[in-house]
Amino acid sequence: MKKANFNLILGVFLAFAVCMMTSCKKIDDITNQNTGVVVDDGLFCYFDFDDEEVVDWQGNYIGINSGTTTSTDTPSGEGKSRQFNGNSLLFIEDNIVPSGSSYTINLWFKTETNAQYLLGTDVLYLDWPCYSLNLTESSCINYIADSPIYPTTTNNPISNYLDNQWHMLTISVVNNGNLAMIYLDGVLFESTQSYGNNGWSWGSNVTMTFIGSAVNNNHAGKFNGKLDNFRSYNRALTAQEVQTLYNAKQ
């Protein structure tokens, strides 16, 4: 009888151990699947747009869709991207760029028109962009972070990128917010000093982030094209890391 009880207890213990090992493996697998990025150190927010629902990799940020659709056209040829029609956007009721004076914004775009907004925020619902990232006809990239403005002067208009190809854009802010390293397709496009409120860092007043628009449904210059793999980091990526992301088509 005692032997039977011992065998029963041993069997239950072994079954529990196997279950725990399987559960741990599943958790690890889920973690690896959710990250899936060749450069994930300091990853703060990540939308891969592979699903109909717009949820970041940790489930911390949920996007509300206003007219965008999914597309199987992606930089890597796998997964899905997000199609914007010039009158659509995604919005997240939070700040998806980390607070601090050193950070990175990274995304892929395939544009169908010239000047348009890729990203913007609202401050305390005042309908005024705290920061915005837009493609311009004159100098390709315009990045505004509240008072600091990071102007580009390189003669490389966005019309050069109306080529039905995917392009990766990276904004890496360093030096206490005073310098922005702007990369296109993994290569340094321009290093630009800020002017305005130098050393500004993301504040807690940001209440909403827009992808594909500057601030709201009524704002002009909405994006017309496809976006994929939006990421923000709580640190400045190095030139080598940016190149690694581009080579991996992430």
PyRosetta script that sets phi, psi and omega in degrees:
from pyrosetta import init, pose_from_sequence

init()
pose = pose_from_sequence("MKKANFNLILGVFLAFAVCMMTSCKKIDDITNQNTGVVVDDGLFCYFDFDDEEVVDWQGNYIGINSGTTTSTDTPSGEGKSRQFNGNSLLFIEDNIVPSGSSYTINLWFKTETNAQYLLGTDVLYLDWPCYSLNLTESSCINYIADSPIYPTTTNNPISNYLDNQWHMLTISVVNNGNLAMIYLDGVLFESTQSYGNNGWSWGSNVTMTFIGSAVNNNHAGKFNGKLDNFRSYNRALTAQEVQTLYNAKQ")
pose.set_psi(1, -45.2)
pose.set_omega(1, 178.7)
pose.set_phi(2, -62.5)
pose.set_psi(2, -38.7)
pose.set_omega(2, 180.0)
pose.set_phi(3, -64.8)
pose.set_psi(3, -40.4)
pose.set_omega(3, 179.8)
pose.set_phi(4, -63.6)
pose.set_psi(4, -43.3)
pose.set_omega(4, 177.8)
pose.set_phi(5, -62.7)
pose.set_psi(5, -40.3)
pose.set_omega(5, 178.6)
pose.set_phi(6, -62.5)
pose.set_psi(6, -44.1)
pose.set_omega(6, 179.3)
pose.set_phi(7, -63.1)
pose.set_psi(7, -38.3)
pose.set_omega(7, 178.9)
pose.set_phi(8, -64.7)
pose.set_psi(8, -46.3)
pose.set_omega(8, 179.6)
pose.set_phi(9, -63.4)
pose.set_psi(9, -41.4)
pose.set_omega(9, 179.4)
pose.set_phi(10, -63.4)
pose.set_psi(10, -41.1)
pose.set_omega(10, 179.6)
pose.set_phi(11, -63.3)
pose.set_psi(11, -43.4)
pose.set_omega(11, 178.7)
pose.set_phi(12, -63.2)
pose.set_psi(12, -41.8)
pose.set_omega(12, 179.2)
pose.set_phi(13, -61.3)
pose.set_psi(13, -45.6)
pose.set_omega(13, -179.3)
pose.set_phi(14, -64.5)
pose.set_psi(14, -41.2)
pose.set_omega(14, 178.8)
pose.set_phi(15, -62.4)
pose.set_psi(15, -40.8)
pose.set_omega(15, 178.9)
pose.set_phi(16, -64.6)
pose.set_psi(16, -41.8)
pose.set_omega(16, -179.5)
pose.set_phi(17, -63.2)
pose.set_psi(17, -44.2)
pose.set_omega(17, 179.1)
pose.set_phi(18, -62.5)
pose.set_psi(18, -41.8)
pose.set_omega(18, 179.5)
pose.set_phi(19, -61.8)
pose.set_psi(19, -43.5)
pose.set_omega(19, 179.6)
pose.set_phi(20, -64.1)
pose.set_psi(20, -42.1)
pose.set_omega(20, 179.4)
pose.set_phi(21, -64.1)
pose.set_psi(21, -40.9)
pose.set_omega(21, 179.1)
pose.set_phi(22, -65.6)
pose.set_psi(22, -41.7)
pose.set_omega(22, 179.8)
pose.set_phi(23, -63.4)
pose.set_psi(23, -42.9)
pose.set_omega(23, 178.9)
pose.set_phi(24, -61.6)
pose.set_psi(24, -41.7)
pose.set_omega(24, 179.8)
pose.set_phi(25, -63.0)
pose.set_psi(25, -41.3)
pose.set_omega(25, 179.6)
pose.set_phi(26, -63.4)
pose.set_psi(26, -40.9)
pose.set_omega(26, 178.5)
pose.set_phi(27, -62.0)
pose.set_psi(27, -43.9)
pose.set_omega(27, 178.2)
pose.set_phi(28, -61.3)
pose.set_psi(28, -44.0)
pose.set_omega(28, -179.3)
pose.set_phi(29, -61.1)
pose.set_psi(29, -43.9)
pose.set_omega(29, 179.7)
pose.set_phi(30, -62.1)
pose.set_psi(30, -42.8)
pose.set_omega(30, 179.0)
pose.set_phi(31, -59.8)
pose.set_psi(31, -46.1)
pose.set_omega(31, 180.0)
pose.set_phi(32, -63.8)
pose.set_psi(32, -41.3)
pose.set_omega(32, -179.5)
pose.set_phi(33, -66.1)
pose.set_psi(33, -39.5)
pose.set_omega(33, -177.7)
pose.set_phi(34, -69.2)
pose.set_psi(34, -35.2)
pose.set_omega(34, 178.8)
pose.set_phi(35, -76.9)
pose.set_psi(35, -74.6)
pose.set_omega(35, 173.7)
pose.set_phi(36, 56.6)
pose.set_psi(36, 20.9)
pose.set_omega(36, -176.8)
pose.set_phi(37, -114.8)
pose.set_psi(37, 134.9)
pose.set_omega(37, -176.6)
pose.set_phi(38, -66.6)
pose.set_psi(38, -26.0)
pose.set_omega(38, 174.7)
pose.set_phi(39, -121.9)
pose.set_psi(39, 100.9)
pose.set_omega(39, -177.3)
pose.set_phi(40, -119.4)
pose.set_psi(40, 0.6)
pose.set_omega(40, 177.5)
pose.set_phi(41, -67.5)
pose.set_psi(41, 120.3)
pose.set_omega(41, -179.7)
pose.set_phi(42, 83.6)
pose.set_psi(42, 8.9)
pose.set_omega(42, -179.4)
pose.set_phi(43, -62.7)
pose.set_psi(43, 123.9)
pose.set_omega(43, -174.7)
pose.set_phi(44, -104.3)
pose.set_psi(44, -47.7)
pose.set_omega(44, 179.3)
pose.set_phi(45, -142.1)
pose.set_psi(45, 140.0)
pose.set_omega(45, -177.6)
pose.set_phi(46, -148.2)
pose.set_psi(46, 115.9)
pose.set_omega(46, 172.1)
pose.set_phi(47, -109.8)
pose.set_psi(47, 115.4)
pose.set_omega(47, 177.9)
pose.set_phi(48, -93.1)
pose.set_psi(48, -9.7)
pose.set_omega(48, 176.5)
pose.set_phi(49, 60.0)
pose.set_psi(49, 22.8)
pose.set_omega(49, -178.1)
pose.set_phi(50, -78.0)
pose.set_psi(50, -15.8)
pose.set_omega(50, -177.1)
pose.set_phi(51, -117.5)
pose.set_psi(51, 163.1)
pose.set_omega(51, 176.2)
pose.set_phi(52, -61.9)
pose.set_psi(52, -41.4)
pose.set_omega(52, 175.9)
pose.set_phi(53, -76.5)
pose.set_psi(53, 139.7)
pose.set_omega(53, -178.2)
pose.set_phi(54, -99.8)
pose.set_psi(54, 92.6)
pose.set_omega(54, -178.2)
pose.set_phi(55, -129.0)
pose.set_psi(55, 135.7)
pose.set_omega(55, -178.9)
pose.set_phi(56, -74.5)
pose.set_psi(56, 168.8)
pose.set_omega(56, -168.7)
pose.set_phi(57, -61.1)
pose.set_psi(57, -25.3)
pose.set_omega(57, 178.8)
pose.set_phi(58, -99.8)
pose.set_psi(58, -3.7)
pose.set_omega(58, -177.5)
pose.set_phi(59, 76.8)
pose.set_psi(59, 12.8)
pose.set_omega(59, -178.6)
pose.set_phi(60, -81.2)
pose.set_psi(60, -29.2)
pose.set_omega(60, -175.2)
pose.set_phi(61, -125.2)
pose.set_psi(61, 127.3)
pose.set_omega(61, -179.4)
pose.set_phi(62, -117.0)
pose.set_psi(62, 123.5)
pose.set_omega(62, 179.9)
pose.set_phi(63, -88.5)
pose.set_psi(63, 143.5)
pose.set_omega(63, 175.9)
pose.set_phi(64, -102.3)
pose.set_psi(64, 124.0)
pose.set_omega(64, -174.1)
pose.set_phi(65, -87.9)
pose.set_psi(65, 131.6)
pose.set_omega(65, 175.6)
pose.set_phi(66, -127.4)
pose.set_psi(66, 79.8)
pose.set_omega(66, 172.2)
pose.set_phi(67, 92.3)
pose.set_psi(67, -1.8)
pose.set_omega(67, 178.5)
pose.set_phi(68, -85.1)
pose.set_psi(68, 159.4)
pose.set_omega(68, 178.2)
pose.set_phi(69, -132.0)
pose.set_psi(69, 164.0)
pose.set_omega(69, 177.0)
pose.set_phi(70, -86.6)
pose.set_psi(70, 154.9)
pose.set_omega(70, 178.7)
pose.set_phi(71, -140.1)
pose.set_psi(71, 147.1)
pose.set_omega(71, 177.3)
pose.set_phi(72, -87.3)
pose.set_psi(72, 1.2)
pose.set_omega(72, 176.3)
pose.set_phi(73, -82.2)
pose.set_psi(73, 110.8)
pose.set_omega(73, -177.1)
pose.set_phi(74, -134.3)
pose.set_psi(74, 162.9)
pose.set_omega(74, 177.8)
pose.set_phi(75, -59.7)
pose.set_psi(75, -36.7)
pose.set_omega(75, -176.0)
pose.set_phi(76, -93.4)
pose.set_psi(76, -11.1)
pose.set_omega(76, -174.9)
pose.set_phi(77, 83.9)
pose.set_psi(77, 4.4)
pose.set_omega(77, 179.3)
pose.set_phi(78, -124.8)
pose.set_psi(78, 156.7)
pose.set_omega(78, 178.1)
pose.set_phi(79, 71.3)
pose.set_psi(79, -152.4)
pose.set_omega(79, -177.7)
pose.set_phi(80, -137.4)
pose.set_psi(80, 159.9)
pose.set_omega(80, 174.0)
pose.set_phi(81, -120.8)
pose.set_psi(81, -175.2)
pose.set_omega(81, -179.8)
pose.set_phi(82, -117.1)
pose.set_psi(82, 128.0)
pose.set_omega(82, 180.0)
pose.set_phi(83, -96.1)
pose.set_psi(83, 127.6)
pose.set_omega(83, 176.7)
pose.set_phi(84, -113.8)
pose.set_psi(84, 141.7)
pose.set_omega(84, -173.1)
pose.set_phi(85, -110.6)
pose.set_psi(85, 12.9)
pose.set_omega(85, -178.6)
pose.set_phi(86, 88.1)
pose.set_psi(86, -5.9)
pose.set_omega(86, 177.3)
pose.set_phi(87, -140.0)
pose.set_psi(87, 25.0)
pose.set_omega(87, -177.3)
pose.set_phi(88, -131.8)
pose.set_psi(88, 165.8)
pose.set_omega(88, 179.4)
pose.set_phi(89, -164.9)
pose.set_psi(89, 168.2)
pose.set_omega(89, 168.8)
pose.set_phi(90, -117.7)
pose.set_psi(90, 140.9)
pose.set_omega(90, 174.3)
pose.set_phi(91, -135.8)
pose.set_psi(91, 144.2)
pose.set_omega(91, -176.8)
pose.set_phi(92, -123.0)
pose.set_psi(92, 128.0)
pose.set_omega(92, -177.6)
pose.set_phi(93, -81.9)
pose.set_psi(93, 60.3)
pose.set_omega(93, 179.2)
pose.set_phi(94, -174.2)
pose.set_psi(94, 172.7)
pose.set_omega(94, 174.4)
pose.set_phi(95, -93.4)
pose.set_psi(95, 118.4)
pose.set_omega(95, -177.0)
pose.set_phi(96, -100.3)
pose.set_psi(96, 11.0)
pose.set_omega(96, 172.4)
pose.set_phi(97, -113.0)
pose.set_psi(97, 128.5)
pose.set_omega(97, -173.3)
pose.set_phi(98, -65.1)
pose.set_psi(98, 145.6)
pose.set_omega(98, 173.8)
pose.set_phi(99, -67.8)
pose.set_psi(99, 142.6)
pose.set_omega(99, 179.0)
pose.set_phi(100, 139.7)
pose.set_psi(100, 170.0)
pose.set_omega(100, -176.4)
pose.set_phi(101, -98.6)
pose.set_psi(101, 4.7)
pose.set_omega(101, 177.1)
pose.set_phi(102, -138.8)
pose.set_psi(102, 118.2)
pose.set_omega(102, -176.1)
pose.set_phi(103, -161.5)
pose.set_psi(103, 172.9)
pose.set_omega(103, 178.8)
pose.set_phi(104, -139.9)
pose.set_psi(104, 139.5)
pose.set_omega(104, 170.9)
pose.set_phi(105, -117.3)
pose.set_psi(105, 131.4)
pose.set_omega(105, -176.2)
pose.set_phi(106, -139.5)
pose.set_psi(106, 133.8)
pose.set_omega(106, 177.1)
pose.set_phi(107, -158.5)
pose.set_psi(107, 163.8)
pose.set_omega(107, 175.0)
pose.set_phi(108, -109.1)
pose.set_psi(108, 141.6)
pose.set_omega(108, 177.5)
pose.set_phi(109, -138.0)
pose.set_psi(109, 149.0)
pose.set_omega(109, 169.5)
pose.set_phi(110, -131.4)
pose.set_psi(110, 104.4)
pose.set_omega(110, -171.0)
pose.set_phi(111, -96.1)
pose.set_psi(111, 149.5)
pose.set_omega(111, 179.7)
pose.set_phi(112, -114.5)
pose.set_psi(112, -8.8)
pose.set_omega(112, 178.0)
pose.set_phi(113, -139.0)
pose.set_psi(113, 177.6)
pose.set_omega(113, -176.6)
pose.set_phi(114, -80.2)
pose.set_psi(114, -116.7)
pose.set_omega(114, -171.6)
pose.set_phi(115, -60.7)
pose.set_psi(115, 128.2)
pose.set_omega(115, -179.1)
pose.set_phi(116, -169.2)
pose.set_psi(116, 159.7)
pose.set_omega(116, -178.2)
pose.set_phi(117, -92.5)
pose.set_psi(117, 139.3)
pose.set_omega(117, 174.1)
pose.set_phi(118, -99.9)
pose.set_psi(118, -32.3)
pose.set_omega(118, -170.1)
pose.set_phi(119, -155.1)
pose.set_psi(119, 147.1)
pose.set_omega(119, 175.3)
pose.set_phi(120, -166.1)
pose.set_psi(120, 167.6)
pose.set_omega(120, 177.3)
pose.set_phi(121, -135.4)
pose.set_psi(121, 161.5)
pose.set_omega(121, 173.5)
pose.set_phi(122, -112.4)
pose.set_psi(122, 145.0)
pose.set_omega(122, 179.3)
pose.set_phi(123, -111.3)
pose.set_psi(123, 113.7)
pose.set_omega(123, 177.7)
pose.set_phi(124, 51.9)
pose.set_psi(124, 35.5)
pose.set_omega(124, 177.8)
pose.set_phi(125, 57.0)
pose.set_psi(125, 34.3)
pose.set_omega(125, 179.6)
pose.set_phi(126, -90.5)
pose.set_psi(126, 1.8)
pose.set_omega(126, 179.6)
pose.set_phi(127, 60.0)
pose.set_psi(127, 39.4)
pose.set_omega(127, 179.1)
pose.set_phi(128, -137.5)
pose.set_psi(128, 126.1)
pose.set_omega(128, -173.4)
pose.set_phi(129, -71.7)
pose.set_psi(129, 125.7)
pose.set_omega(129, 175.0)
pose.set_phi(130, -73.9)
pose.set_psi(130, -43.9)
pose.set_omega(130, 170.9)
pose.set_phi(131, -141.5)
pose.set_psi(131, 153.7)
pose.set_omega(131, 178.9)
pose.set_phi(132, -148.4)
pose.set_psi(132, 151.0)
pose.set_omega(132, 178.4)
pose.set_phi(133, -132.1)
pose.set_psi(133, 116.8)
pose.set_omega(133, -177.8)
pose.set_phi(134, -138.6)
pose.set_psi(134, 154.5)
pose.set_omega(134, 175.4)
pose.set_phi(135, -89.6)
pose.set_psi(135, 133.7)
pose.set_omega(135, -177.9)
pose.set_phi(136, -124.8)
pose.set_psi(136, 154.6)
pose.set_omega(136, -180.0)
pose.set_phi(137, -71.8)
pose.set_psi(137, -33.4)
pose.set_omega(137, -173.1)
pose.set_phi(138, -76.3)
pose.set_psi(138, -48.0)
pose.set_omega(138, -173.7)
pose.set_phi(139, -134.0)
pose.set_psi(139, 18.0)
pose.set_omega(139, 172.1)
pose.set_phi(140, 79.2)
pose.set_psi(140, -56.7)
pose.set_omega(140, -173.3)
pose.set_phi(141, -125.4)
pose.set_psi(141, 134.9)
pose.set_omega(141, 173.1)
pose.set_phi(142, -132.0)
pose.set_psi(142, 120.9)
pose.set_omega(142, -177.3)
pose.set_phi(143, -125.3)
pose.set_psi(143, 122.1)
pose.set_omega(143, -179.5)
pose.set_phi(144, -121.2)
pose.set_psi(144, 126.7)
pose.set_omega(144, 176.5)
pose.set_phi(145, -118.8)
pose.set_psi(145, 85.2)
pose.set_omega(145, -175.5)
pose.set_phi(146, 55.9)
pose.set_psi(146, -118.2)
pose.set_omega(146, -179.8)
pose.set_phi(147, -73.5)
pose.set_psi(147, -42.8)
pose.set_omega(147, 178.8)
pose.set_phi(148, -65.7)
pose.set_psi(148, 132.0)
pose.set_omega(148, 175.8)
pose.set_phi(149, -118.7)
pose.set_psi(149, 132.5)
pose.set_omega(149, -179.8)
pose.set_phi(150, -109.2)
pose.set_psi(150, 87.7)
pose.set_omega(150, -174.6)
pose.set_phi(151, -80.1)
pose.set_psi(151, 146.4)
pose.set_omega(151, 172.7)
pose.set_phi(152, -108.7)
pose.set_psi(152, 141.4)
pose.set_omega(152, -177.3)
pose.set_phi(153, -117.3)
pose.set_psi(153, -6.0)
pose.set_omega(153, -179.1)
pose.set_phi(154, -63.3)
pose.set_psi(154, 133.7)
pose.set_omega(154, 180.0)
pose.set_phi(155, -80.1)
pose.set_psi(155, 84.0)
pose.set_omega(155, -178.6)
pose.set_phi(156, -147.5)
pose.set_psi(156, 72.1)
pose.set_omega(156, -173.2)
pose.set_phi(157, -61.1)
pose.set_psi(157, 154.2)
pose.set_omega(157, -176.8)
pose.set_phi(158, -64.0)
pose.set_psi(158, -20.0)
pose.set_omega(158, 177.6)
pose.set_phi(159, -60.4)
pose.set_psi(159, -21.3)
pose.set_omega(159, 175.9)
pose.set_phi(160, -67.5)
pose.set_psi(160, -15.6)
pose.set_omega(160, -176.2)
pose.set_phi(161, -107.5)
pose.set_psi(161, 11.1)
pose.set_omega(161, 173.2)
pose.set_phi(162, -83.8)
pose.set_psi(162, 63.5)
pose.set_omega(162, -171.2)
pose.set_phi(163, -122.4)
pose.set_psi(163, 13.2)
pose.set_omega(163, -179.7)
pose.set_phi(164, 60.0)
pose.set_psi(164, 31.2)
pose.set_omega(164, 178.0)
pose.set_phi(165, -123.6)
pose.set_psi(165, 155.4)
pose.set_omega(165, 175.2)
pose.set_phi(166, -79.4)
pose.set_psi(166, 141.3)
pose.set_omega(166, 177.1)
pose.set_phi(167, -134.1)
pose.set_psi(167, 143.4)
pose.set_omega(167, -179.8)
pose.set_phi(168, -104.7)
pose.set_psi(168, 129.7)
pose.set_omega(168, 179.6)
pose.set_phi(169, -114.8)
pose.set_psi(169, 131.2)
pose.set_omega(169, -179.7)
pose.set_phi(170, -131.5)
pose.set_psi(170, 129.0)
pose.set_omega(170, 173.3)
pose.set_phi(171, -115.3)
pose.set_psi(171, 113.4)
pose.set_omega(171, -178.7)
pose.set_phi(172, -116.6)
pose.set_psi(172, 110.7)
pose.set_omega(172, -174.9)
pose.set_phi(173, -97.2)
pose.set_psi(173, 129.2)
pose.set_omega(173, -176.0)
pose.set_phi(174, -133.7)
pose.set_psi(174, -176.0)
pose.set_omega(174, 172.7)
pose.set_phi(175, 55.0)
pose.set_psi(175, 53.2)
pose.set_omega(175, 177.1)
pose.set_phi(176, 57.3)
pose.set_psi(176, 34.9)
pose.set_omega(176, 177.2)
pose.set_phi(177, 82.1)
pose.set_psi(177, 5.1)
pose.set_omega(177, -175.0)
pose.set_phi(178, -91.4)
pose.set_psi(178, -10.4)
pose.set_omega(178, -175.5)
pose.set_phi(179, -139.1)
pose.set_psi(179, 132.3)
pose.set_omega(179, 176.4)
pose.set_phi(180, -116.1)
pose.set_psi(180, 125.8)
pose.set_omega(180, 174.7)
pose.set_phi(181, -96.1)
pose.set_psi(181, 114.5)
pose.set_omega(181, -175.6)
pose.set_phi(182, -106.5)
pose.set_psi(182, 121.8)
pose.set_omega(182, -177.4)
pose.set_phi(183, -114.8)
pose.set_psi(183, 141.1)
pose.set_omega(183, 170.4)
pose.set_phi(184, -123.3)
pose.set_psi(184, 124.8)
pose.set_omega(184, -179.8)
pose.set_phi(185, 54.7)
pose.set_psi(185, 41.2)
pose.set_omega(185, 174.1)
pose.set_phi(186, 80.3)
pose.set_psi(186, -0.3)
pose.set_omega(186, -177.5)
pose.set_phi(187, -116.4)
pose.set_psi(187, 139.1)
pose.set_omega(187, -180.0)
pose.set_phi(188, -60.5)
pose.set_psi(188, 117.2)
pose.set_omega(188, 179.7)
pose.set_phi(189, -85.2)
pose.set_psi(189, -46.5)
pose.set_omega(189, 178.3)
pose.set_phi(190, -165.5)
pose.set_psi(190, 144.1)
pose.set_omega(190, 171.8)
pose.set_phi(191, -105.5)
pose.set_psi(191, 117.0)
pose.set_omega(191, -171.0)
pose.set_phi(192, -125.6)
pose.set_psi(192, 131.5)
pose.set_omega(192, 175.8)
pose.set_phi(193, -76.9)
pose.set_psi(193, 145.4)
pose.set_omega(193, 177.1)
pose.set_phi(194, -82.3)
pose.set_psi(194, 155.5)
pose.set_omega(194, 167.0)
pose.set_phi(195, -133.2)
pose.set_psi(195, 153.2)
pose.set_omega(195, -171.1)
pose.set_phi(196, 112.8)
pose.set_psi(196, -136.1)
pose.set_omega(196, -176.7)
pose.set_phi(197, -85.1)
pose.set_psi(197, 82.4)
pose.set_omega(197, -178.9)
pose.set_phi(198, -61.7)
pose.set_psi(198, 145.5)
pose.set_omega(198, 178.7)
pose.set_phi(199, 81.3)
pose.set_psi(199, 6.6)
pose.set_omega(199, 179.3)
pose.set_phi(200, -64.6)
pose.set_psi(200, 142.1)
pose.set_omega(200, 176.1)
pose.set_phi(201, -124.6)
pose.set_psi(201, 157.0)
pose.set_omega(201, -178.9)
pose.set_phi(202, -58.2)
pose.set_psi(202, 129.5)
pose.set_omega(202, -178.4)
pose.set_phi(203, -100.2)
pose.set_psi(203, 178.6)
pose.set_omega(203, -178.3)
pose.set_phi(204, -84.9)
pose.set_psi(204, -1.7)
pose.set_omega(204, -176.9)
pose.set_phi(205, -78.9)
pose.set_psi(205, -13.9)
pose.set_omega(205, 179.4)
pose.set_phi(206, -67.0)
pose.set_psi(206, 123.5)
pose.set_omega(206, -175.8)
pose.set_phi(207, -113.3)
pose.set_psi(207, -15.6)
pose.set_omega(207, -178.2)
pose.set_phi(208, -157.4)
pose.set_psi(208, 139.5)
pose.set_omega(208, 176.5)
pose.set_phi(209, -114.2)
pose.set_psi(209, 137.5)
pose.set_omega(209, 178.7)
pose.set_phi(210, -114.3)
pose.set_psi(210, 133.4)
pose.set_omega(210, 173.4)
pose.set_phi(211, -110.7)
pose.set_psi(211, 123.4)
pose.set_omega(211, -177.5)
pose.set_phi(212, 93.4)
pose.set_psi(212, 7.2)
pose.set_omega(212, -179.6)
pose.set_phi(213, -159.5)
pose.set_psi(213, 167.2)
pose.set_omega(213, 179.4)
pose.set_phi(214, -82.7)
pose.set_psi(214, -55.9)
pose.set_omega(214, -178.7)
pose.set_phi(215, -137.0)
pose.set_psi(215, -44.3)
pose.set_omega(215, -173.7)
pose.set_phi(216, -151.6)
pose.set_psi(216, -176.8)
pose.set_omega(216, -176.7)
pose.set_phi(217, -63.9)
pose.set_psi(217, -24.6)
pose.set_omega(217, -176.6)
pose.set_phi(218, -93.6)
pose.set_psi(218, -2.0)
pose.set_omega(218, -175.9)
pose.set_phi(219, -79.3)
pose.set_psi(219, 138.2)
pose.set_omega(219, 179.8)
pose.set_phi(220, -74.8)
pose.set_psi(220, 162.8)
pose.set_omega(220, 172.9)
pose.set_phi(221, 82.4)
pose.set_psi(221, 28.4)
pose.set_omega(221, 176.9)
pose.set_phi(222, -66.2)
pose.set_psi(222, 154.1)
pose.set_omega(222, -174.9)
pose.set_phi(223, -72.3)
pose.set_psi(223, 140.5)
pose.set_omega(223, 176.2)
pose.set_phi(224, -126.6)
pose.set_psi(224, 103.2)
pose.set_omega(224, -176.8)
pose.set_phi(225, 155.4)
pose.set_psi(225, -152.2)
pose.set_omega(225, -178.8)
pose.set_phi(226, -122.3)
pose.set_psi(226, 145.4)
pose.set_omega(226, 174.9)
pose.set_phi(227, -126.5)
pose.set_psi(227, 149.5)
pose.set_omega(227, 177.8)
pose.set_phi(228, -151.1)
pose.set_psi(228, 155.0)
pose.set_omega(228, 171.9)
pose.set_phi(229, 50.5)
pose.set_psi(229, 59.9)
pose.set_omega(229, 172.8)
pose.set_phi(230, -74.6)
pose.set_psi(230, 129.0)
pose.set_omega(230, 177.2)
pose.set_phi(231, -138.9)
pose.set_psi(231, 147.7)
pose.set_omega(231, 167.9)
pose.set_phi(232, -129.9)
pose.set_psi(232, 148.4)
pose.set_omega(232, -178.9)
pose.set_phi(233, -125.0)
pose.set_psi(233, 150.9)
pose.set_omega(233, 178.5)
pose.set_phi(234, -89.6)
pose.set_psi(234, 24.8)
pose.set_omega(234, 176.6)
pose.set_phi(235, -154.8)
pose.set_psi(235, 168.0)
pose.set_omega(235, 176.6)
pose.set_phi(236, -84.7)
pose.set_psi(236, 123.6)
pose.set_omega(236, 176.1)
pose.set_phi(237, -72.7)
pose.set_psi(237, 149.3)
pose.set_omega(237, 176.6)
pose.set_phi(238, -81.3)
pose.set_psi(238, 165.5)
pose.set_omega(238, 178.2)
pose.set_phi(239, -60.3)
pose.set_psi(239, -37.6)
pose.set_omega(239, 179.4)
pose.set_phi(240, -66.5)
pose.set_psi(240, -40.0)
pose.set_omega(240, 178.8)
pose.set_phi(241, -66.3)
pose.set_psi(241, -39.1)
pose.set_omega(241, 177.4)
pose.set_phi(242, -62.7)
pose.set_psi(242, -42.4)
pose.set_omega(242, 178.9)
pose.set_phi(243, -65.4)
pose.set_psi(243, -36.7)
pose.set_omega(243, 177.8)
pose.set_phi(244, -62.7)
pose.set_psi(244, -43.2)
pose.set_omega(244, 177.4)
pose.set_phi(245, -61.6)
pose.set_psi(245, -42.3)
pose.set_omega(245, -178.8)
pose.set_phi(246, -66.4)
pose.set_psi(246, -43.3)
pose.set_omega(246, -179.4)
pose.set_phi(247, -64.0)
pose.set_psi(247, -31.2)
pose.set_omega(247, 179.8)
pose.set_phi(248, -84.0)
pose.set_psi(248, -1.6)
pose.set_omega(248, -176.9)
pose.set_phi(249, 56.6)
pose.set_psi(249, 36.6)
pose.set_omega(249, 176.7)
pose.set_phi(250, -108.9)
pose.dump_pdb("model.pdb")
